[in-house]
Amino acid sequence: MVADSDSKIAWHRVQLRKNREAVKDLERARFTTGDMGTSAASSTQARIAELEQKIAESERCIAEYERRTRRPLGTDLRSLANVSWSNWNAAQPRKTVLR
């Protein structure tokens, strides 16, 4: 995987991976134990809904960043002619993260 120069996007990618794993684990535990109609199931469902909202927020942030910064993958004349090159800036300053 390519490292992100924007620390905010890198954070969102990590959160996305972490939250997807958490949702998967919660759903697996919910169906393994069979708690479909209890109050614990409703709190689990609320936690899953909260995590899914966080996942959607991270996906939106990453998608917006990629629309701004990614170059087109196609190299034929037709696909390159359809790209709005005014939105893409190759000379963006790189942010350095100090640790």
Biopython code that builds the backbone (N, CA, C, O; Angstrom):
import numpy as np
from Bio.PDB.StructureBuilder import StructureBuilder

atoms = [
    (1, "MET", "N", (0.845, -1.176, 0.000)),
    (1, "MET", "CA", (0.000, 0.000, 0.000)),
    (1, "MET", "C", (0.894, 1.244, 0.000)),
    (1, "MET", "O", (1.954, 1.255, 0.626)),
    (2, "VAL", "N", (0.465, 2.265, -0.692)),
    (2, "VAL", "CA", (1.220, 3.497, -0.823)),
    (2, "VAL", "C", (1.007, 4.359, 0.414)),
    (2, "VAL", "O", (-0.111, 4.474, 0.917)),
    (3, "ALA", "N", (2.080, 4.960, 0.897)),
    (3, "ALA", "CA", (1.979, 5.840, 2.062)),
    (3, "ALA", "C", (1.358, 7.162, 1.640)),
    (3, "ALA", "O", (1.639, 7.671, 0.555)),
    (4, "ASP", "N", (0.516, 7.712, 2.498)),
    (4, "ASP", "CA", (-0.145, 8.984, 2.212)),
    (4, "ASP", "C", (0.704, 10.129, 2.719)),
    (4, "ASP", "O", (1.275, 10.066, 3.808)),
    (5, "SER", "N", (0.781, 11.182, 1.912)),
    (5, "SER", "CA", (1.518, 12.366, 2.346)),
    (5, "SER", "C", (0.673, 13.218, 3.289)),
    (5, "SER", "O", (1.216, 14.036, 4.031)),
    (6, "ASP", "N", (-0.632, 13.040, 3.271)),
    (6, "ASP", "CA", (-1.547, 13.782, 4.129)),
    (6, "ASP", "C", (-1.854, 12.923, 5.357)),
    (6, "ASP", "O", (-2.437, 11.847, 5.231)),
    (7, "SER", "N", (-1.467, 13.392, 6.535)),
    (7, "SER", "CA", (-1.648, 12.593, 7.749)),
    (7, "SER", "C", (-3.128, 12.393, 8.087)),
    (7, "SER", "O", (-3.485, 11.383, 8.693)),
    (8, "LYS", "N", (-3.982, 13.327, 7.711)),
    (8, "LYS", "CA", (-5.424, 13.178, 7.962)),
    (8, "LYS", "C", (-5.978, 11.996, 7.173)),
    (8, "LYS", "O", (-6.780, 11.219, 7.691)),
    (9, "ILE", "N", (-5.554, 11.862, 5.932)),
    (9, "ILE", "CA", (-6.027, 10.761, 5.094)),
    (9, "ILE", "C", (-5.470, 9.438, 5.608)),
    (9, "ILE", "O", (-6.179, 8.432, 5.634)),
    (10, "ALA", "N", (-4.219, 9.437, 6.013)),
    (10, "ALA", "CA", (-3.624, 8.220, 6.584)),
    (10, "ALA", "C", (-4.393, 7.799, 7.837)),
    (10, "ALA", "O", (-4.634, 6.610, 8.048)),
    (11, "TRP", "N", (-4.778, 8.768, 8.666)),
    (11, "TRP", "CA", (-5.552, 8.465, 9.874)),
    (11, "TRP", "C", (-6.903, 7.863, 9.491)),
    (11, "TRP", "O", (-7.339, 6.885, 10.097)),
    (12, "HIS", "N", (-7.571, 8.443, 8.484)),
    (12, "HIS", "CA", (-8.871, 7.920, 8.045)),
    (12, "HIS", "C", (-8.743, 6.503, 7.500)),
    (12, "HIS", "O", (-9.618, 5.670, 7.737)),
    (13, "ARG", "N", (-7.667, 6.219, 6.776)),
    (13, "ARG", "CA", (-7.470, 4.858, 6.256)),
    (13, "ARG", "C", (-7.305, 3.854, 7.404)),
    (13, "ARG", "O", (-7.845, 2.750, 7.337)),
    (14, "VAL", "N", (-6.574, 4.222, 8.441)),
    (14, "VAL", "CA", (-6.392, 3.339, 9.594)),
    (14, "VAL", "C", (-7.720, 3.151, 10.322)),
    (14, "VAL", "O", (-8.075, 2.033, 10.694)),
    (15, "GLN", "N", (-8.449, 4.242, 10.523)),
    (15, "GLN", "CA", (-9.745, 4.149, 11.200)),
    (15, "GLN", "C", (-10.727, 3.297, 10.401)),
    (15, "GLN", "O", (-11.503, 2.530, 10.971)),
    (16, "LEU", "N", (-10.687, 3.436, 9.094)),
    (16, "LEU", "CA", (-11.572, 2.658, 8.227)),
    (16, "LEU", "C", (-11.305, 1.168, 8.407)),
    (16, "LEU", "O", (-12.239, 0.386, 8.582)),
    (17, "ARG", "N", (-10.059, 0.780, 8.366)),
    (17, "ARG", "CA", (-9.686, -0.620, 8.540)),
    (17, "ARG", "C", (-10.092, -1.120, 9.932)),
    (17, "ARG", "O", (-10.640, -2.213, 10.073)),
    (18, "LYS", "N", (-9.814, -0.304, 10.956)),
    (18, "LYS", "CA", (-10.126, -0.680, 12.340)),
    (18, "LYS", "C", (-11.637, -0.810, 12.551)),
    (18, "LYS", "O", (-12.095, -1.767, 13.176)),
    (19, "ASN", "N", (-12.402, 0.137, 12.038)),
    (19, "ASN", "CA", (-13.857, 0.106, 12.237)),
    (19, "ASN", "C", (-14.510, -1.025, 11.460)),
    (19, "ASN", "O", (-15.476, -1.617, 11.941)),
    (20, "ARG", "N", (-14.008, -1.342, 10.270)),
    (20, "ARG", "CA", (-14.555, -2.485, 9.522)),
    (20, "ARG", "C", (-14.311, -3.785, 10.271)),
    (20, "ARG", "O", (-15.189, -4.647, 10.317)),
    (21, "GLU", "N", (-13.130, -3.936, 10.857)),
    (21, "GLU", "CA", (-12.835, -5.135, 11.649)),
    (21, "GLU", "C", (-13.747, -5.203, 12.874)),
    (21, "GLU", "O", (-14.226, -6.281, 13.225)),
    (22, "ALA", "N", (-13.990, -4.073, 13.522)),
    (22, "ALA", "CA", (-14.848, -4.051, 14.709)),
    (22, "ALA", "C", (-16.284, -4.445, 14.358)),
    (22, "ALA", "O", (-16.922, -5.190, 15.101)),
    (23, "VAL", "N", (-16.788, -3.949, 13.235)),
    (23, "VAL", "CA", (-18.143, -4.312, 12.803)),
    (23, "VAL", "C", (-18.211, -5.808, 12.505)),
    (23, "VAL", "O", (-19.163, -6.484, 12.894)),
    (24, "LYS", "N", (-17.200, -6.313, 11.817)),
    (24, "LYS", "CA", (-17.163, -7.736, 11.493)),
    (24, "LYS", "C", (-17.158, -8.576, 12.767)),
    (24, "LYS", "O", (-17.866, -9.578, 12.854)),
    (25, "ASP", "N", (-16.361, -8.170, 13.754)),
    (25, "ASP", "CA", (-16.290, -8.912, 15.017)),
    (25, "ASP", "C", (-17.612, -8.849, 15.789)),
    (25, "ASP", "O", (-18.055, -9.851, 16.351)),
    (26, "LEU", "N", (-18.239, -7.667, 15.814)),
    (26, "LEU", "CA", (-19.525, -7.537, 16.515)),
    (26, "LEU", "C", (-20.610, -8.392, 15.857)),
    (26, "LEU", "O", (-21.386, -9.055, 16.545)),
    (27, "GLU", "N", (-20.659, -8.375, 14.529)),
    (27, "GLU", "CA", (-21.672, -9.182, 13.830)),
    (27, "GLU", "C", (-21.410, -10.669, 14.022)),
    (27, "GLU", "O", (-22.345, -11.449, 14.202)),
    (28, "ARG", "N", (-20.152, -11.059, 13.984)),
    (28, "ARG", "CA", (-19.808, -12.470, 14.194)),
    (28, "ARG", "C", (-20.220, -12.896, 15.601)),
    (28, "ARG", "O", (-20.801, -13.968, 15.772)),
    (29, "ALA", "N", (-19.930, -12.080, 16.602)),
    (29, "ALA", "CA", (-20.283, -12.415, 17.982)),
    (29, "ALA", "C", (-21.796, -12.445, 18.175)),
    (29, "ALA", "O", (-22.318, -13.292, 18.900)),
    (30, "ARG", "N", (-22.497, -11.522, 17.526)),
    (30, "ARG", "CA", (-23.954, -11.465, 17.670)),
    (30, "ARG", "C", (-24.611, -12.718, 17.107)),
    (30, "ARG", "O", (-25.537, -13.257, 17.713)),
    (31, "PHE", "N", (-24.143, -13.185, 15.961)),
    (31, "PHE", "CA", (-24.753, -14.373, 15.367)),
    (31, "PHE", "C", (-24.246, -15.659, 15.994)),
    (31, "PHE", "O", (-24.946, -16.672, 15.967)),
    (32, "THR", "N", (-23.056, -15.642, 16.551)),
    (32, "THR", "CA", (-22.523, -16.826, 17.211)),
    (32, "THR", "C", (-23.260, -17.102, 18.506)),
    (32, "THR", "O", (-23.595, -18.249, 18.802)),
    (33, "THR", "N", (-23.519, -16.040, 19.290)),
    (33, "THR", "CA", (-24.210, -16.226, 20.569)),
    (33, "THR", "C", (-25.713, -16.309, 20.401)),
    (33, "THR", "O", (-26.399, -16.819, 21.287)),
    (34, "GLY", "N", (-26.238, -15.829, 19.303)),
    (34, "GLY", "CA", (-27.669, -15.931, 19.036)),
    (34, "GLY", "C", (-28.513, -14.940, 19.799)),
    (34, "GLY", "O", (-29.690, -15.215, 20.031)),
    (35, "ASP", "N", (-27.981, -13.807, 20.200)),
    (35, "ASP", "CA", (-28.765, -12.806, 20.938)),
    (35, "ASP", "C", (-29.482, -11.884, 19.948)),
    (35, "ASP", "O", (-29.014, -10.786, 19.646)),
    (36, "MET", "N", (-30.608, -12.350, 19.459)),
    (36, "MET", "CA", (-31.356, -11.596, 18.452)),
    (36, "MET", "C", (-32.435, -10.701, 19.058)),
    (36, "MET", "O", (-32.738, -9.654, 18.486)),
    (37, "GLY", "N", (-33.016, -11.069, 20.177)),
    (37, "GLY", "CA", (-34.133, -10.293, 20.693)),
    (37, "GLY", "C", (-33.901, -9.670, 22.053)),
    (37, "GLY", "O", (-34.848, -9.171, 22.661)),
    (38, "THR", "N", (-32.700, -9.680, 22.541)),
    (38, "THR", "CA", (-32.432, -9.172, 23.882)),
    (38, "THR", "C", (-32.027, -7.703, 23.840)),
    (38, "THR", "O", (-31.811, -7.129, 22.773)),
    (39, "SER", "N", (-31.929, -7.113, 25.029)),
    (39, "SER", "CA", (-31.491, -5.715, 25.101)),
    (39, "SER", "C", (-30.026, -5.589, 24.729)),
    (39, "SER", "O", (-29.601, -4.553, 24.217)),
    (40, "ALA", "N", (-29.249, -6.633, 24.981)),
    (40, "ALA", "CA", (-27.838, -6.618, 24.572)),
    (40, "ALA", "C", (-27.736, -6.543, 23.052)),
    (40, "ALA", "O", (-26.819, -5.922, 22.515)),
    (41, "ALA", "N", (-28.674, -7.175, 22.369)),
    (41, "ALA", "CA", (-28.673, -7.135, 20.906)),
    (41, "ALA", "C", (-28.949, -5.726, 20.406)),
    (41, "ALA", "O", (-28.367, -5.301, 19.408)),
    (42, "SER", "N", (-29.825, -4.998, 21.081)),
    (42, "SER", "CA", (-30.117, -3.630, 20.644)),
    (42, "SER", "C", (-28.919, -2.715, 20.881)),
    (42, "SER", "O", (-28.663, -1.819, 20.077)),
    (43, "SER", "N", (-28.178, -2.925, 21.977)),
    (43, "SER", "CA", (-26.984, -2.107, 22.197)),
    (43, "SER", "C", (-25.894, -2.473, 21.193)),
    (43, "SER", "O", (-25.143, -1.606, 20.745)),
    (44, "THR", "N", (-25.807, -3.757, 20.840)),
    (44, "THR", "CA", (-24.843, -4.181, 19.821)),
    (44, "THR", "C", (-25.208, -3.573, 18.476)),
    (44, "THR", "O", (-24.339, -3.114, 17.735)),
    (45, "GLN", "N", (-26.484, -3.574, 18.170)),
    (45, "GLN", "CA", (-26.941, -2.995, 16.903)),
    (45, "GLN", "C", (-26.672, -1.492, 16.867)),
    (45, "GLN", "O", (-26.318, -0.955, 15.818)),
    (46, "ALA", "N", (-26.834, -0.815, 17.989)),
    (46, "ALA", "CA", (-26.541, 0.622, 18.050)),
    (46, "ALA", "C", (-25.053, 0.871, 17.841)),
    (46, "ALA", "O", (-24.668, 1.818, 17.155)),
    (47, "ARG", "N", (-24.221, 0.023, 18.432)),
    (47, "ARG", "CA", (-22.761, 0.152, 18.251)),
    (47, "ARG", "C", (-22.368, -0.087, 16.786)),
    (47, "ARG", "O", (-21.513, 0.613, 16.245)),
    (48, "ILE", "N", (-22.998, -1.078, 16.155)),
    (48, "ILE", "CA", (-22.735, -1.350, 14.734)),
    (48, "ILE", "C", (-23.147, -0.164, 13.885)),
    (48, "ILE", "O", (-22.426, 0.213, 12.961)),
    (49, "ALA", "N", (-24.296, 0.433, 14.180)),
    (49, "ALA", "CA", (-24.760, 1.598, 13.416)),
    (49, "ALA", "C", (-23.801, 2.775, 13.585)),
    (49, "ALA", "O", (-23.525, 3.495, 12.626)),
    (50, "GLU", "N", (-23.294, 2.970, 14.802)),
    (50, "GLU", "CA", (-22.337, 4.048, 15.055)),
    (50, "GLU", "C", (-21.040, 3.824, 14.265)),
    (50, "GLU", "O", (-20.494, 4.757, 13.676)),
    (51, "LEU", "N", (-20.560, 2.584, 14.261)),
    (51, "LEU", "CA", (-19.338, 2.266, 13.519)),
    (51, "LEU", "C", (-19.544, 2.438, 12.015)),
    (51, "LEU", "O", (-18.643, 2.897, 11.313)),
    (52, "GLU", "N", (-20.724, 2.073, 11.519)),
    (52, "GLU", "CA", (-21.004, 2.228, 10.089)),
    (52, "GLU", "C", (-21.048, 3.698, 9.689)),
    (52, "GLU", "O", (-20.659, 4.046, 8.575)),
    (53, "GLN", "N", (-21.519, 4.567, 10.588)),
    (53, "GLN", "CA", (-21.486, 6.005, 10.307)),
    (53, "GLN", "C", (-20.048, 6.507, 10.232)),
    (53, "GLN", "O", (-19.713, 7.320, 9.370)),
    (54, "LYS", "N", (-19.203, 6.024, 11.131)),
    (54, "LYS", "CA", (-17.792, 6.413, 11.110)),
    (54, "LYS", "C", (-17.109, 5.905, 9.842)),
    (54, "LYS", "O", (-16.277, 6.600, 9.260)),
    (55, "ILE", "N", (-17.461, 4.699, 9.417)),
    (55, "ILE", "CA", (-16.912, 4.133, 8.182)),
    (55, "ILE", "C", (-17.305, 4.988, 6.990)),
    (55, "ILE", "O", (-16.471, 5.289, 6.136)),
    (56, "ALA", "N", (-18.577, 5.381, 6.927)),
    (56, "ALA", "CA", (-19.051, 6.211, 5.815)),
    (56, "ALA", "C", (-18.346, 7.563, 5.792)),
    (56, "ALA", "O", (-18.006, 8.064, 4.719)),
    (57, "GLU", "N", (-18.125, 8.155, 6.952)),
    (57, "GLU", "CA", (-17.424, 9.440, 7.026)),
    (57, "GLU", "C", (-15.988, 9.312, 6.520)),
    (57, "GLU", "O", (-15.519, 10.161, 5.762)),
    (58, "SER", "N", (-15.291, 8.259, 6.936)),
    (58, "SER", "CA", (-13.920, 8.048, 6.483)),
    (58, "SER", "C", (-13.873, 7.782, 4.979)),
    (58, "SER", "O", (-12.988, 8.283, 4.285)),
    (59, "GLU", "N", (-14.832, 6.990, 4.476)),
    (59, "GLU", "CA", (-14.876, 6.714, 3.034)),
    (59, "GLU", "C", (-15.099, 7.986, 2.234)),
    (59, "GLU", "O", (-14.489, 8.175, 1.182)),
    (60, "ARG", "N", (-15.981, 8.868, 2.732)),
    (60, "ARG", "CA", (-16.229, 10.138, 2.028)),
    (60, "ARG", "C", (-14.979, 11.004, 2.001)),
    (60, "ARG", "O", (-14.651, 11.596, 0.972)),
    (61, "CYS", "N", (-14.284, 11.078, 3.127)),
    (61, "CYS", "CA", (-13.080, 11.898, 3.207)),
    (61, "CYS", "C", (-11.997, 11.366, 2.268)),
    (61, "CYS", "O", (-11.349, 12.146, 1.570)),
    (62, "ILE", "N", (-11.796, 10.061, 2.245)),
    (62, "ILE", "CA", (-10.784, 9.451, 1.383)),
    (62, "ILE", "C", (-11.162, 9.620, -0.089)),
    (62, "ILE", "O", (-10.302, 9.932, -0.913)),
    (63, "ALA", "N", (-12.434, 9.419, -0.424)),
    (63, "ALA", "CA", (-12.867, 9.560, -1.816)),
    (63, "ALA", "C", (-12.685, 10.987, -2.307)),
    (63, "ALA", "O", (-12.267, 11.200, -3.446)),
    (64, "GLU", "N", (-12.992, 11.964, -1.466)),
    (64, "GLU", "CA", (-12.824, 13.367, -1.854)),
    (64, "GLU", "C", (-11.347, 13.681, -2.088)),
    (64, "GLU", "O", (-10.999, 14.378, -3.041)),
    (65, "TYR", "N", (-10.489, 13.169, -1.221)),
    (65, "TYR", "CA", (-9.046, 13.375, -1.360)),
    (65, "TYR", "C", (-8.533, 12.737, -2.658)),
    (65, "TYR", "O", (-7.745, 13.345, -3.383)),
    (66, "GLU", "N", (-8.981, 11.519, -2.943)),
    (66, "GLU", "CA", (-8.520, 10.838, -4.148)),
    (66, "GLU", "C", (-9.028, 11.510, -5.412)),
    (66, "GLU", "O", (-8.321, 11.531, -6.419)),
    (67, "ARG", "N", (-10.234, 12.058, -5.385)),
    (67, "ARG", "CA", (-10.738, 12.802, -6.556)),
    (67, "ARG", "C", (-9.875, 14.030, -6.816)),
    (67, "ARG", "O", (-9.642, 14.399, -7.967)),
    (68, "ARG", "N", (-9.398, 14.666, -5.737)),
    (68, "ARG", "CA", (-8.565, 15.864, -5.892)),
    (68, "ARG", "C", (-7.157, 15.562, -6.365)),
    (68, "ARG", "O", (-6.576, 16.349, -7.112)),
    (69, "THR", "N", (-6.596, 14.436, -5.944)),
    (69, "THR", "CA", (-5.166, 14.229, -6.145)),
    (69, "THR", "C", (-4.777, 13.156, -7.144)),
    (69, "THR", "O", (-3.649, 13.175, -7.635)),
    (70, "ARG", "N", (-5.641, 12.240, -7.460)),
    (70, "ARG", "CA", (-5.254, 11.129, -8.326)),
    (70, "ARG", "C", (-5.177, 11.530, -9.777)),
    (70, "ARG", "O", (-6.007, 12.289, -10.278)),
    (71, "ARG", "N", (-4.172, 11.010, -10.440)),
    (71, "ARG", "CA", (-4.059, 11.199, -11.877)),
    (71, "ARG", "C", (-4.890, 10.126, -12.567)),
    (71, "ARG", "O", (-5.173, 9.091, -11.964)),
    (72, "PRO", "N", (-5.280, 10.345, -13.800)),
    (72, "PRO", "CA", (-6.051, 9.313, -14.513)),
    (72, "PRO", "C", (-5.184, 8.084, -14.779)),
    (72, "PRO", "O", (-3.981, 8.194, -15.015)),
    (73, "LEU", "N", (-5.817, 6.915, -14.736)),
    (73, "LEU", "CA", (-5.084, 5.681, -14.954)),
    (73, "LEU", "C", (-4.962, 5.355, -16.441)),
    (73, "LEU", "O", (-3.996, 4.714, -16.854)),
    (74, "GLY", "N", (-5.917, 5.781, -17.236)),
    (74, "GLY", "CA", (-5.861, 5.516, -18.666)),
    (74, "GLY", "C", (-4.859, 6.417, -19.358)),
    (74, "GLY", "O", (-4.669, 7.566, -18.960)),
    (75, "THR", "N", (-4.227, 5.905, -20.381)),
    (75, "THR", "CA", (-3.234, 6.717, -21.085)),
    (75, "THR", "C", (-3.579, 6.933, -22.548)),
    (75, "THR", "O", (-2.788, 7.514, -23.292)),
    (76, "ASP", "N", (-4.745, 6.475, -22.968)),
    (76, "ASP", "CA", (-5.104, 6.729, -24.359)),
    (76, "ASP", "C", (-5.634, 8.153, -24.498)),
    (76, "ASP", "O", (-6.026, 8.773, -23.510)),
    (77, "LEU", "N", (-5.644, 8.663, -25.709)),
    (77, "LEU", "CA", (-6.001, 10.056, -25.957)),
    (77, "LEU", "C", (-7.421, 10.373, -25.512)),
    (77, "LEU", "O", (-7.669, 11.452, -24.973)),
    (78, "ARG", "N", (-8.347, 9.464, -25.725)),
    (78, "ARG", "CA", (-9.747, 9.720, -25.380)),
    (78, "ARG", "C", (-9.925, 9.884, -23.866)),
    (78, "ARG", "O", (-10.589, 10.819, -23.420)),
    (79, "SER", "N", (-9.334, 8.981, -23.076)),
    (79, "SER", "CA", (-9.509, 9.084, -21.623)),
    (79, "SER", "C", (-8.773, 10.297, -21.064)),
    (79, "SER", "O", (-9.254, 10.920, -20.118)),
    (80, "LEU", "N", (-7.620, 10.644, -21.626)),
    (80, "LEU", "CA", (-6.895, 11.819, -21.160)),
    (80, "LEU", "C", (-7.601, 13.112, -21.551)),
    (80, "LEU", "O", (-7.508, 14.106, -20.831)),
    (81, "ALA", "N", (-8.304, 13.113, -22.679)),
    (81, "ALA", "CA", (-9.009, 14.305, -23.123)),
    (81, "ALA", "C", (-10.217, 14.603, -22.243)),
    (81, "ALA", "O", (-10.650, 15.752, -22.162)),
    (82, "ASN", "N", (-10.765, 13.590, -21.587)),
    (82, "ASN", "CA", (-11.958, 13.773, -20.758)),
    (82, "ASN", "C", (-11.644, 14.166, -19.320)),
    (82, "ASN", "O", (-12.563, 14.331, -18.518)),
    (83, "VAL", "N", (-10.388, 14.318, -18.981)),
    (83, "VAL", "CA", (-9.988, 14.647, -17.613)),
    (83, "VAL", "C", (-9.910, 16.154, -17.444)),
    (83, "VAL", "O", (-9.422, 16.868, -18.321)),
    (84, "SER", "N", (-10.400, 16.629, -16.299)),
    (84, "SER", "CA", (-10.285, 18.040, -15.976)),
    (84, "SER", "C", (-8.935, 18.266, -15.320)),
    (84, "SER", "O", (-8.778, 18.027, -14.123)),
    (85, "TRP", "N", (-7.962, 18.724, -16.091)),
    (85, "TRP", "CA", (-6.613, 18.888, -15.587)),
    (85, "TRP", "C", (-6.465, 20.135, -14.724)),
    (85, "TRP", "O", (-5.459, 20.282, -14.029)),
    (86, "SER", "N", (-7.430, 21.024, -14.752)),
    (86, "SER", "CA", (-7.318, 22.229, -13.928)),
    (86, "SER", "C", (-7.434, 21.909, -12.437)),
    (86, "SER", "O", (-6.947, 22.673, -11.603)),
    (87, "ASN", "N", (-8.073, 20.786, -12.094)),
    (87, "ASN", "CA", (-8.238, 20.413, -10.689)),
    (87, "ASN", "C", (-7.046, 19.646, -10.143)),
    (87, "ASN", "O", (-6.918, 19.499, -8.928)),
    (88, "TRP", "N", (-6.173, 19.153, -11.010)),
    (88, "TRP", "CA", (-5.052, 18.340, -10.557)),
    (88, "TRP", "C", (-3.796, 19.180, -10.551)),
    (88, "TRP", "O", (-3.456, 19.798, -11.560)),
    (89, "ASN", "N", (-3.114, 19.209, -9.444)),
    (89, "ASN", "CA", (-1.919, 20.022, -9.305)),
    (89, "ASN", "C", (-0.756, 19.114, -8.931)),
    (89, "ASN", "O", (-0.728, 18.566, -7.829)),
    (90, "ALA", "N", (0.188, 18.953, -9.823)),
    (90, "ALA", "CA", (1.324, 18.066, -9.579)),
    (90, "ALA", "C", (2.323, 18.677, -8.613)),
    (90, "ALA", "O", (3.142, 17.959, -8.039)),
    (91, "ALA", "N", (2.270, 19.966, -8.425)),
    (91, "ALA", "CA", (3.264, 20.639, -7.594)),
    (91, "ALA", "C", (2.744, 20.921, -6.188)),
    (91, "ALA", "O", (3.050, 21.964, -5.610)),
    (92, "GLN", "N", (1.964, 20.001, -5.640)),
    (92, "GLN", "CA", (1.463, 20.192, -4.286)),
    (92, "GLN", "C", (2.601, 20.037, -3.305)),
    (92, "GLN", "O", (3.419, 19.129, -3.450)),
    (93, "PRO", "N", (2.674, 20.904, -2.308)),
    (93, "PRO", "CA", (3.747, 20.771, -1.313)),
    (93, "PRO", "C", (3.529, 19.513, -0.482)),
    (93, "PRO", "O", (2.398, 19.190, -0.118)),
    (94, "ARG", "N", (4.591, 18.822, -0.192)),
    (94, "ARG", "CA", (4.534, 17.602, 0.606)),
    (94, "ARG", "C", (4.605, 17.978, 2.075)),
    (94, "ARG", "O", (5.448, 18.778, 2.480)),
    (95, "LYS", "N", (3.725, 17.404, 2.864)),
    (95, "LYS", "CA", (3.747, 17.616, 4.310)),
    (95, "LYS", "C", (4.644, 16.570, 4.928)),
    (95, "LYS", "O", (4.561, 15.390, 4.590)),
    (96, "THR", "N", (5.483, 16.993, 5.815)),
    (96, "THR", "CA", (6.334, 16.042, 6.523)),
    (96, "THR", "C", (5.806, 15.876, 7.929)),
    (96, "THR", "O", (5.398, 16.839, 8.578)),
    (97, "VAL", "N", (5.821, 14.658, 8.382)),
    (97, "VAL", "CA", (5.335, 14.347, 9.722)),
    (97, "VAL", "C", (6.548, 14.131, 10.614)),
    (97, "VAL", "O", (7.358, 13.236, 10.372)),
    (98, "LEU", "N", (6.664, 14.948, 11.635)),
    (98, "LEU", "CA", (7.768, 14.826, 12.579)),
    (98, "LEU", "C", (7.342, 13.952, 13.737)),
    (98, "LEU", "O", (6.241, 14.088, 14.270)),
    (99, "ARG", "N", (8.225, 13.060, 14.113)),
    (99, "ARG", "CA", (7.878, 12.166, 15.222)),
    (99, "ARG", "C", (8.812, 12.385, 16.353)),
    (99, "ARG", "O", (8.692, 11.731, 17.388)),
]
sb = StructureBuilder()
sb.init_structure("model")
sb.init_model(0)
sb.init_chain("A")
sb.init_seg("    ")
for serial, (resi, resn, name, xyz) in enumerate(atoms, 1):
    if name == "N":
        sb.init_residue(resn, " ", resi, " ")
    sb.init_atom(name, np.array(xyz, "f"), 0.0, 1.0, " ", f" {name:<3s}", serial, name[0])
structure = sb.get_structure()
